[in-house]
Amino acid sequence: MKTVTILALTNTGASTVTGPMDVFHLAGILWNYSRGEKLTPFFNVEVVSDDGKPVRCLNRLLIEPHCSINDVKETDLILITSILDIDKTLKYQSEIFPWIKGHYEKGASIASVCTGTFVLAETGLLNGKTATTHWGYVEEFKSRYPQIKLKPDQMITDEGDLFCSGASNGCLDLSLYLVEKYCGHEIAVQCAKSMVIDLGRFSQAPYTSVLNFQKSHNDEMVLLSQKYLEQHHRQQINLEEIASLHHVSRRTFERRFKTATGDTPLVYVQRVRIEAAKRYLESETLSFDEIAYQVGYEDASFFRKIFKKSTSLTPKEYKSRFKKYAIGN
């Protein structure tokens, strides 16, 4: 049996503790039990806190850990839960960093959930490696850890013995991924089926919004241009005209825009149109051809390809996932 140690941090999301705990604990148990077969647990799961005392979660639920980090002699996997106040956690729970590094050096793998990636990044173990985190914290993460190759569109990153997942619910995706890594695909599928969890979500792209980031810069001209493009995305965009409004050349405008946002103005417009299409798919009954026209594209087939490339879903798949609830009788 593999030992999984879940590090519960103050003000964590309760589900990032209990979700992985259930997945690992029930692997080889729930499926077998429902089929009347012998139970074959694969993991010994323990929850720890920095001092062994109960951890208060975001929802004020108190979780009683099995022990403190100092009581852990050896483990195969440490899973770091999410955190709310990043600065406070990194400052006042700093004893966890040498503990994580010490077990890593002894052969343990380390996994982080959501904003728990900030904790893993603080250890230095991710330097020069890939990582992901909740899409809402992308700019802060990039600012703190420029030496880490952040892949915010990915739900999971795998560096062999260092794993990250994006968003709180990503803890289930990561846990199933690790079950598959340790126990094989068949066991992971059985676990997913018995717990009614989708297997194989590897992208955060359907959930992200370009309007929530790409604005953590101080270029006032670019900020005004972003606002203009968001308000006029249905129209044909003339970059020469926009540049002239700011009394700069088109070349200078495009250079400053890309430096500030990471995208060219035309790619940014494309992203804004995709966001608008998402909202239509979530709440309207328009066909995708009609939606494409509404957001500024006459060629719906071309826009469909762009939409899938950006979100990892076809428009039909996106609508099915995010449409209004309609529970039949």
C-alpha positions as CSV (number, residue, x, y, z in Angstrom):
1,M,0.0,0.0,0.0
2,K,1.1,3.5,-0.8
3,T,0.9,6.2,2.0
4,V,-0.7,9.5,1.0
5,T,-0.2,12.4,3.4
6,I,-2.6,15.3,2.9
7,L,-1.3,18.5,4.3
8,A,-4.3,20.6,5.5
9,L,-3.5,24.3,5.8
10,T,-5.3,27.0,7.6
11,N,-8.3,28.5,5.7
12,T,-8.1,25.7,3.1
13,G,-11.1,24.6,1.0
14,A,-12.6,21.7,2.9
15,S,-13.1,19.8,-0.3
16,T,-9.4,19.9,-1.2
17,V,-8.9,17.8,2.0
18,T,-11.9,15.5,2.0
19,G,-12.1,15.1,-1.8
20,P,-8.6,13.6,-2.3
21,M,-9.0,11.7,0.9
22,D,-12.1,9.9,-0.3
23,V,-10.7,9.2,-3.8
24,F,-7.6,7.6,-2.4
25,H,-9.4,5.8,0.4
26,L,-12.1,4.4,-1.8
27,A,-9.9,3.2,-4.6
28,G,-10.2,-0.6,-4.7
29,I,-13.0,-0.5,-2.1
30,L,-16.2,1.2,-3.4
31,W,-16.2,-0.5,-6.8
32,N,-15.5,-3.9,-5.3
33,Y,-18.1,-3.5,-2.5
34,S,-20.8,-2.6,-5.0
35,R,-20.0,-5.7,-7.0
36,G,-19.7,-8.0,-4.0
37,E,-16.0,-8.6,-4.6
38,K,-13.1,-8.7,-2.1
39,L,-12.1,-5.2,-0.9
40,T,-8.5,-4.3,-2.0
41,P,-7.5,-0.9,-0.7
42,F,-4.4,0.6,-2.4
43,F,-3.7,3.6,-0.2
44,N,-3.2,4.4,3.5
45,V,-4.4,8.0,3.8
46,E,-3.5,10.4,6.6
47,V,-4.3,14.1,7.1
48,V,-1.7,16.2,8.9
49,S,-1.4,19.9,10.0
50,D,1.7,21.8,10.8
51,D,1.1,21.5,14.6
52,G,-1.3,18.5,14.8
53,K,-4.1,20.8,15.9
54,P,-7.5,21.0,14.1
55,V,-7.5,23.0,10.9
56,R,-10.3,25.6,10.3
57,C,-11.4,25.6,6.7
58,L,-12.8,28.5,4.7
59,N,-16.4,27.4,5.5
60,R,-15.4,27.3,9.3
61,L,-15.5,23.5,9.3
62,L,-12.9,22.1,11.7
63,I,-10.9,19.1,10.4
64,E,-9.2,17.0,13.0
65,P,-5.8,15.8,11.6
66,H,-4.4,12.4,12.3
67,C,-1.1,14.0,13.5
68,S,1.4,16.8,12.9
69,I,3.9,17.0,10.2
70,N,6.7,16.1,12.6
71,D,5.0,12.8,13.3
72,V,5.3,11.7,9.7
73,K,8.4,9.4,9.4
74,E,8.0,8.5,5.7
75,T,5.4,8.8,3.0
76,D,5.0,8.1,-0.7
77,L,3.0,11.2,-1.6
78,I,2.4,14.6,0.1
79,L,-0.7,16.4,-1.2
80,I,-0.8,20.2,-0.4
81,T,-4.3,21.6,-0.1
82,S,-5.5,25.0,-1.3
83,I,-5.0,28.2,0.7
84,L,-6.9,31.5,0.9
85,D,-4.5,34.1,2.3
86,I,-1.3,33.3,0.4
87,D,0.9,35.9,2.1
88,K,-0.2,34.8,5.5
89,T,0.3,31.1,4.9
90,L,3.7,31.6,3.3
91,K,4.8,33.8,6.2
92,Y,3.3,32.1,9.3
93,Q,3.4,28.4,8.2
94,S,7.0,28.5,6.9
95,E,8.0,25.3,8.8
96,I,6.2,23.3,6.2
97,F,8.7,24.2,3.5
98,P,11.7,22.3,4.9
99,W,9.4,19.4,5.8
100,I,8.1,19.1,2.2
101,K,11.7,19.4,0.8
102,G,13.0,16.8,3.3
103,H,10.4,14.2,2.3
104,Y,11.0,14.9,-1.4
105,E,14.7,14.3,-0.9
106,K,13.8,11.0,0.7
107,G,11.8,9.9,-2.3
108,A,8.3,11.2,-1.8
109,S,6.3,12.7,-4.6
110,I,4.6,16.1,-4.0
111,A,1.3,17.2,-5.4
112,S,-0.5,20.6,-5.0
113,V,-4.1,21.5,-5.4
114,C,-5.3,24.9,-6.7
115,T,-3.5,27.7,-4.8
116,G,-1.5,25.1,-2.9
117,T,0.8,25.4,-5.9
118,F,2.1,28.6,-4.3
119,V,3.3,26.5,-1.3
120,L,5.1,24.1,-3.6
121,A,6.6,26.9,-5.6
122,E,7.9,28.5,-2.4
123,T,10.0,25.4,-1.7
124,G,12.0,26.0,-4.9
125,L,11.3,22.5,-6.2
126,L,9.4,23.8,-9.2
127,N,12.1,26.1,-10.4
128,G,12.6,25.6,-14.1
129,K,9.7,23.2,-14.2
130,T,6.0,23.4,-15.3
131,A,3.1,24.0,-13.0
132,T,-0.5,25.1,-13.0
133,T,-2.8,26.8,-10.5
134,H,-6.3,28.3,-10.3
135,W,-6.8,30.5,-13.4
136,G,-7.8,33.4,-11.2
137,Y,-4.3,33.5,-9.6
138,V,-2.3,33.4,-12.8
139,E,-0.9,36.9,-12.8
140,E,0.1,36.8,-9.1
141,F,1.8,33.5,-9.6
142,K,3.7,34.7,-12.6
143,S,4.8,37.8,-10.7
144,R,6.0,35.8,-7.7
145,Y,7.7,32.9,-9.5
146,P,8.9,34.0,-13.0
147,Q,11.3,31.1,-13.0
148,I,8.5,28.5,-13.1
149,K,6.9,27.6,-16.5
150,L,3.2,28.2,-15.6
151,K,0.6,26.5,-17.9
152,P,-2.7,28.0,-16.6
153,D,-4.8,26.3,-19.3
154,Q,-3.8,22.9,-18.0
155,M,-5.8,21.1,-15.3
156,I,-2.8,19.0,-14.3
157,T,0.9,19.2,-14.8
158,D,3.2,16.2,-14.3
159,E,7.0,16.6,-13.7
160,G,7.4,12.9,-12.8
161,D,7.4,13.4,-9.0
162,L,5.9,16.9,-8.8
163,F,2.2,17.4,-9.7
164,C,0.0,20.4,-9.7
165,S,-3.7,20.9,-10.4
166,G,-5.8,24.0,-11.1
167,A,-8.9,25.0,-9.0
168,S,-10.4,23.3,-6.0
169,N,-12.4,20.7,-7.9
170,G,-9.2,19.9,-9.8
171,C,-8.3,18.0,-6.6
172,L,-10.5,15.1,-7.9
173,D,-8.9,15.2,-11.3
174,L,-5.5,15.1,-9.8
175,S,-6.4,12.4,-7.3
176,L,-7.8,10.1,-10.1
177,Y,-4.7,10.9,-12.2
178,L,-2.5,9.8,-9.4
179,V,-4.6,6.7,-8.8
180,E,-4.0,5.8,-12.4
181,K,-0.3,6.5,-12.1
182,Y,0.1,4.3,-9.0
183,C,-2.5,1.6,-9.7
184,G,-3.2,1.6,-13.5
185,H,-5.9,2.7,-15.8
186,E,-8.5,0.0,-14.9
187,I,-8.4,0.9,-11.2
188,A,-8.7,4.6,-12.0
189,V,-11.7,4.0,-14.2
190,Q,-13.4,1.8,-11.6
191,C,-12.8,4.5,-9.0
192,A,-14.2,7.2,-11.3
193,K,-17.3,5.2,-12.2
194,S,-18.0,4.2,-8.6
195,M,-17.7,7.8,-7.4
196,V,-19.4,9.2,-10.6
197,I,-16.5,11.5,-11.4
198,D,-15.5,12.5,-15.0
199,L,-12.1,11.0,-15.8
200,G,-9.7,12.8,-18.2
201,R,-10.3,16.5,-17.6
202,F,-7.0,17.9,-18.5
203,S,-7.8,21.5,-19.4
204,Q,-9.0,24.6,-17.5
205,A,-9.6,26.4,-20.7
206,P,-13.5,26.0,-20.7
207,Y,-13.6,27.7,-17.3
208,T,-11.2,30.6,-17.7
209,S,-12.1,34.1,-18.8
210,V,-9.8,36.5,-20.6
211,L,-11.6,39.4,-19.0
212,N,-10.4,38.4,-15.6
213,F,-6.7,38.7,-16.3
214,Q,-4.2,40.2,-18.8
215,K,-4.8,43.5,-17.1
216,S,-2.2,43.4,-14.3
217,H,0.0,46.0,-16.1
218,N,0.4,49.7,-15.9
219,D,0.2,50.7,-19.5
220,E,-2.8,53.1,-19.5
221,M,-2.9,53.2,-23.3
222,V,-3.2,49.4,-23.5
223,L,-5.9,49.3,-20.7
224,L,-8.0,51.8,-22.6
225,S,-7.5,49.8,-25.8
226,Q,-8.5,46.6,-24.1
227,K,-11.7,48.3,-22.9
228,Y,-12.4,49.6,-26.5
229,L,-11.8,46.2,-28.0
230,E,-14.1,44.5,-25.5
231,Q,-16.9,47.1,-26.2
232,H,-16.5,47.0,-30.0
233,H,-15.6,43.3,-30.7
234,R,-18.6,42.8,-32.9
235,Q,-17.3,45.4,-35.4
236,Q,-14.5,45.1,-37.9
237,I,-11.3,46.2,-36.0
238,N,-9.1,48.8,-37.6
239,L,-5.8,48.9,-35.7
240,E,-4.6,51.9,-37.6
241,E,-7.5,53.9,-36.3
242,I,-7.0,52.7,-32.7
243,A,-3.3,53.5,-32.8
244,S,-4.1,57.0,-34.2
245,L,-6.4,57.7,-31.3
246,H,-3.5,57.3,-29.0
247,H,-1.1,59.2,-31.3
248,V,1.2,56.3,-31.9
249,S,2.1,54.3,-35.0
250,R,0.4,50.9,-35.5
251,R,3.7,49.2,-35.0
252,T,4.3,50.9,-31.7
253,F,0.7,50.2,-30.6
254,E,0.9,46.5,-31.4
255,R,4.3,46.2,-29.7
256,R,3.1,47.8,-26.5
257,F,-0.1,45.8,-26.5
258,K,1.7,42.5,-26.8
259,T,4.3,43.5,-24.2
260,A,1.5,44.3,-21.7
261,T,-1.0,41.5,-22.3
262,G,1.0,38.7,-23.9
263,D,-1.3,38.8,-27.0
264,T,-1.5,40.8,-30.2
265,P,-4.6,43.0,-30.4
266,L,-6.2,40.7,-33.0
267,V,-5.7,37.6,-30.8
268,Y,-7.1,39.6,-27.9
269,V,-10.2,40.4,-29.9
270,Q,-10.5,36.8,-30.8
271,R,-10.4,35.9,-27.1
272,V,-13.0,38.5,-26.3
273,R,-15.3,37.1,-29.1
274,I,-14.9,33.6,-27.6
275,E,-15.9,34.9,-24.2
276,A,-19.0,36.5,-25.7
277,A,-19.9,33.3,-27.5
278,K,-19.5,31.4,-24.2
279,R,-22.2,33.6,-22.6
280,Y,-24.5,33.1,-25.6
281,L,-24.1,29.3,-25.3
282,E,-24.7,29.4,-21.6
283,S,-28.0,31.2,-21.7
284,E,-29.4,31.6,-25.2
285,T,-31.1,29.3,-27.7
286,L,-29.4,30.7,-30.8
287,S,-27.6,28.4,-33.2
288,F,-23.9,28.6,-33.3
289,D,-24.0,30.2,-36.8
290,E,-26.2,33.0,-35.3
291,I,-23.8,33.3,-32.3
292,A,-20.8,33.6,-34.6
293,Y,-22.5,36.4,-36.5
294,Q,-23.5,38.1,-33.2
295,V,-19.9,38.2,-31.9
296,G,-18.4,39.4,-35.2
297,Y,-17.7,36.4,-37.4
298,E,-19.4,35.7,-40.8
299,D,-17.6,32.4,-41.2
300,A,-19.1,30.2,-38.5
301,S,-17.0,27.2,-39.5
302,F,-13.8,29.2,-39.0
303,F,-15.0,30.5,-35.6
304,R,-16.0,27.0,-34.6
305,K,-12.4,25.8,-35.1
306,I,-11.0,28.8,-33.1
307,F,-13.5,28.2,-30.3
308,K,-12.5,24.5,-29.9
309,K,-8.8,25.4,-30.0
310,S,-9.3,27.9,-27.2
311,T,-11.7,26.0,-25.0
312,S,-10.8,22.4,-25.8
313,L,-14.5,21.8,-26.4
314,T,-16.7,22.1,-29.4
315,P,-19.5,24.6,-29.1
316,K,-22.0,21.8,-28.6
317,E,-19.9,20.2,-25.9
318,Y,-19.5,23.6,-24.2
319,K,-23.2,24.3,-24.2
320,S,-24.0,20.8,-22.9
321,R,-21.6,21.4,-19.9
322,F,-22.6,24.9,-19.0
323,K,-26.3,25.3,-20.1
324,K,-29.0,26.0,-17.6
325,Y,-30.2,23.1,-15.5
326,A,-33.2,21.3,-17.1
327,I,-33.9,18.2,-15.0
328,G,-36.5,16.0,-16.6
329,N,-39.2,14.1,-14.8
